[in-house]
Every structure is written in structure tokens, then in C-alpha cells.
Amino acid sequence: MNRETVLAIIFIGIMLFGSAGLCQSGLPEASPNLEQILDALEKRYNAADFSADFFQESILKAMDITDTAAGKAWFKHPGMMRWAYETPEKYEIITDGSRLWIYRPADSQVVTGDALAYFSNGKGASFLADFRLVREMFAVSLATPDDPEHHYALKLIPLQEQLDISEIFVTLDKNTLDIVGVITLNAYGDRTALRFTNLNFEKDMDASRFHFEIPANADVVKLDE
């Protein structure tokens, strides 16, 4: 397995991706408390399927590697995701909630595995397909954002100790509750930061987007065997 595929798999383990909201937050004009923010986020993110462009910077401390990437992601309830990386190279991470595919067209390679092994406990953006996982899997508290005039911030600590996630910081737009930034840290000192633009919400996104047909000539690597 080449370096790029290994990095793609590592990214799945260490990242919680964010995305964005719909329109106005619906929160009270006075400063909302944590429960009001979480209630509004659950209502918004569980109400529709959505897509967004993303920019990602990942620092893998042990390897002394800093990588950046950009592309587009789609999310559908429950548990379906598709991440299409466009730069610096094209590859995709796809799950239908049960199976995982990582497709590298330049190498004609498909890595397959059990999605639950990589996206359980709210990992790997699975909370975006069911925002209720935030309350179930994390201790959530309000944090101080860099720009408190325009943003709220949440700090998420896993309820069960994990090596691949130690804490997550989520930045929210005050007016819309868009999740405009997510920083994920792990026990190894790795850091992943993401930001999101060009949001689009759909009431019922086509589920076929989240299933991948393996090309006949592809080299298949099975992670769970």
C-alpha cells in the first residue's frame, strides 16, 4: 500500500469533519446556553442532507508531515458520506453507512472495509449524519472562539478514552449556526483543521451517490481481512 493510501486511512481515524447550517439559527437574541445551541444544531443538521466544499490541513506529528487538501463532501442521513478530494490529487472516501470504499483512480486501486470500524463513536464525521451522536459520545462545553463577536465555539471530549481523538473544537457562525471550522486533536499530537464554503442543502439526496461500484480492472485491498 503506497504512502498516499496510508495517509488517507490515517485521516479517517484522526479527523472529525465539520460542515454548515441552513439559514438563521433560530436561537434567542440573548446569549444562548449550551443546551439551546445543541438543540438548534440537532434540529438543523438532522433536517436535511447537505454538501459543502472543504479545505483541509493535517499535521501528522510522528511522521513530521503537513498535508493540505481540498474538495467537496456530501452527507445523507443516516451515516452516508462521500468525500471527493480534488487537490493535490483526486481520490474519494465513500460510505453507505455499512461499507467503506477509498478509491484512487490514478492507481486504479480501491481500499474496502467495514465502515463501523472507522466511523463508530462519532469518528470520521459520522456525527454529521446524526448530530445526536455529539451528546451521546462526547462531553460538550462552550469554549472561547477567536472571534467572539461573530462566532460561538464548542469543545468536545470523548466520553470513552480514545487515542485517535482527544478533543475537538467546533466554531459556529452566530447568525446561522453554520459550522465554519473544526479542529481535531489526538493523543499522538496530530492536528487536523478544516473550513467549509458553498453549502447546499437538499431534502432527499440521491442515496446512489453513497454506493461505489468497483471498476473491473481495479486492484482491491481489503482492510478487514
C-alpha positions, 0 to 999 in steps of 0.5 A, a space after each residue: 500500500 503506497 504512502 498516499 493510501 496510508 495517509 488517507 486511512 490515517 485521516 479517517 481515524 484522526 479527523 472529525 469533519 465539520 460542515 454548515 447550517 441552513 439559514 438563521 439559527 433560530 436561537 434567542 437574541 440573548 446569549 444562548 446556553 449550551 443546551 439551546 445551541 445543541 438543540 438548534 444544531 440537532 434540529 438543523 443538521 438532522 433536517 436535511 442532507 447537505 454538501 459543502 466544499 472543504 479545505 483541509 490541513 493535517 499535521 501528522 506529528 510522528 511522521 513530521 508531515 503537513 498535508 493540505 487538501 481540498 474538495 467537496 463532501 456530501 452527507 445523507 442521513 443516516 451515516 452516508 458520506 462521500 468525500 471527493 478530494 480534488 487537490 493535490 490529487 483526486 481520490 474519494 472516501 465513500 460510505 453507505 453507512 455499512 461499507 467503506 470504499 477509498 478509491 484512487 483512480 490514478 492507481 486504479 486501486 480501491 481500499 474496502 472495509 467495514 465502515 463501523 470500524 472507522 466511523 463508530 463513536 462519532 469518528 470520521 464525521 459520522 456525527 454529521 449524519 446524526 448530530 445526536 451522536 455529539 451528546 451521546 459520545 462526547 462531553 460538550 462545553 462552550 469554549 472561547 472562539 477567536 472571534 467572539 463577536 461573530 462566532 460561538 465555539 464548542 469543545 468536545 471530549 470523548 466520553 470513552 478514552 480514545 487515542 485517535 481523538 482527544 478533543 475537538 473544537 467546533 466554531 459556529 457562525 452566530 447568525 446561522 449556526 453554520 459550522 465554519 471550522 473544526 479542529 481535531 486533536 489526538 493523543 499522538 499530537 496530530 492536528 487536523 483543521 478544516 473550513 467549509 464554503 458553498 453549502 447546499 442543502 437538499 431534502 432527499 439526496 440521491 442515496 446512489 451517490 453513497 454506493 461505489 461500484 468497483 471498476 473491473 480492472 481495479 486492484 482491491 485491498 481489503 482492510 478487514 481481512 
